[in-house]
Amino acid sequence: MINKALESPEINWKESHIKRGELLSRPNEVEKYFYYIKSGALRAYTIVEDQEFTVRFGYKGSIFTSLSSYFSGEPGEMYLEAIRASTVLRASKIEFEKYITSNKDRLIEYKQLLEQLVIGCIERENDLMHNDPKVRLERVRKRSPQLFQEVPHKYIAAYLRMTAETMSRLMNT
């Protein structure tokens, strides 16, 4: 589907190898790129009152960007960080959108991709409304089983707003 279209040579991708801990984007920057992850894992996080909050992950086959900044053209609040050594394809927003809008089928696939992203964001919000850590964990395991293969568990625990020890205990029960 869209992943095959994203690998098109018609997009002027620039391949980048990113070391673990390296940042692709920082707060107060306008996101100008759209990323496609070939390998590795990334996270989007923000810091509020000296506390770090992971809000999204990306891994092999995923698209990734600082969503609000990318779509609004305004400075964002997110850090985009490699949490594993990663290889990403990067396209400028202008070039990527030109490619997507040049073909009706691509535009339909892109719309479906954006719908999946919105649904994922809503499901994430719903996950966090549950007070029970076990419920939060089970919802994410059901929705994104690949996440547990691609992302270190300490990041998933933080994403679920629990300690790594609590998550480990819950996964083993």
JOPEBEL-V393044 format. One record per residue. N is the residue number from 1. RES is the residue in one letter. BURIAL is I if it has 9 or more other ideal C-beta (glycine too) atoms within 8 Angstrom, else O. Layout:
((N	RES	BURIAL) (N	RES	BURIAL))
This chain:
((1	M	O) (2	I	I) (3	N	O) (4	K	O) (5	A	I) (6	L	I) (7	E	O) (8	S	O) (9	P	O) (10	E	O) (11	I	I) (12	N	O) (13	W	O) (14	K	O) (15	E	I) (16	S	O) (17	H	O) (18	I	I) (19	K	O) (20	R	O) (21	G	O) (22	E	O) (23	L	O) (24	L	I) (25	S	I) (26	R	O) (27	P	I) (28	N	O) (29	E	I) (30	V	O) (31	E	I) (32	K	O) (33	Y	I) (34	F	I) (35	Y	I) (36	Y	I) (37	I	I) (38	K	I) (39	S	O) (40	G	I) (41	A	I) (42	L	I) (43	R	I) (44	A	I) (45	Y	I) (46	T	I) (47	I	I) (48	V	O) (49	E	O) (50	D	O) (51	Q	O) (52	E	O) (53	F	I) (54	T	I) (55	V	I) (56	R	I) (57	F	I) (58	G	I) (59	Y	I) (60	K	O) (61	G	O) (62	S	I) (63	I	I) (64	F	I) (65	T	I) (66	S	I) (67	L	I) (68	S	I) (69	S	I) (70	Y	I) (71	F	O) (72	S	O) (73	G	O) (74	E	O) (75	P	O) (76	G	I) (77	E	O) (78	M	I) (79	Y	I) (80	L	I) (81	E	I) (82	A	I) (83	I	I) (84	R	I) (85	A	O) (86	S	I) (87	T	I) (88	V	I) (89	L	I) (90	R	I) (91	A	I) (92	S	I) (93	K	I) (94	I	O) (95	E	I) (96	F	I) (97	E	O) (98	K	O) (99	Y	I) (100	I	I) (101	T	O) (102	S	O) (103	N	O) (104	K	O) (105	D	O) (106	R	I) (107	L	I) (108	I	O) (109	E	I) (110	Y	I) (111	K	O) (112	Q	I) (113	L	I) (114	L	O) (115	E	O) (116	Q	O) (117	L	I) (118	V	O) (119	I	O) (120	G	I) (121	C	I) (122	I	O) (123	E	I) (124	R	I) (125	E	O) (126	N	I) (127	D	I) (128	L	O) (129	M	O) (130	H	I) (131	N	O) (132	D	O) (133	P	I) (134	K	O) (135	V	O) (136	R	I) (137	L	I) (138	E	O) (139	R	I) (140	V	I) (141	R	I) (142	K	O) (143	R	O) (144	S	O) (145	P	O) (146	Q	O) (147	L	I) (148	F	I) (149	Q	O) (150	E	I) (151	V	I) (152	P	O) (153	H	I) (154	K	O) (155	Y	I) (156	I	I) (157	A	I) (158	A	I) (159	Y	I) (160	L	I) (161	R	O) (162	M	I) (163	T	O) (164	A	O) (165	E	O) (166	T	I) (167	M	I) (168	S	I) (169	R	O) (170	L	I) (171	M	O) (172	N	O) (173	T	O))
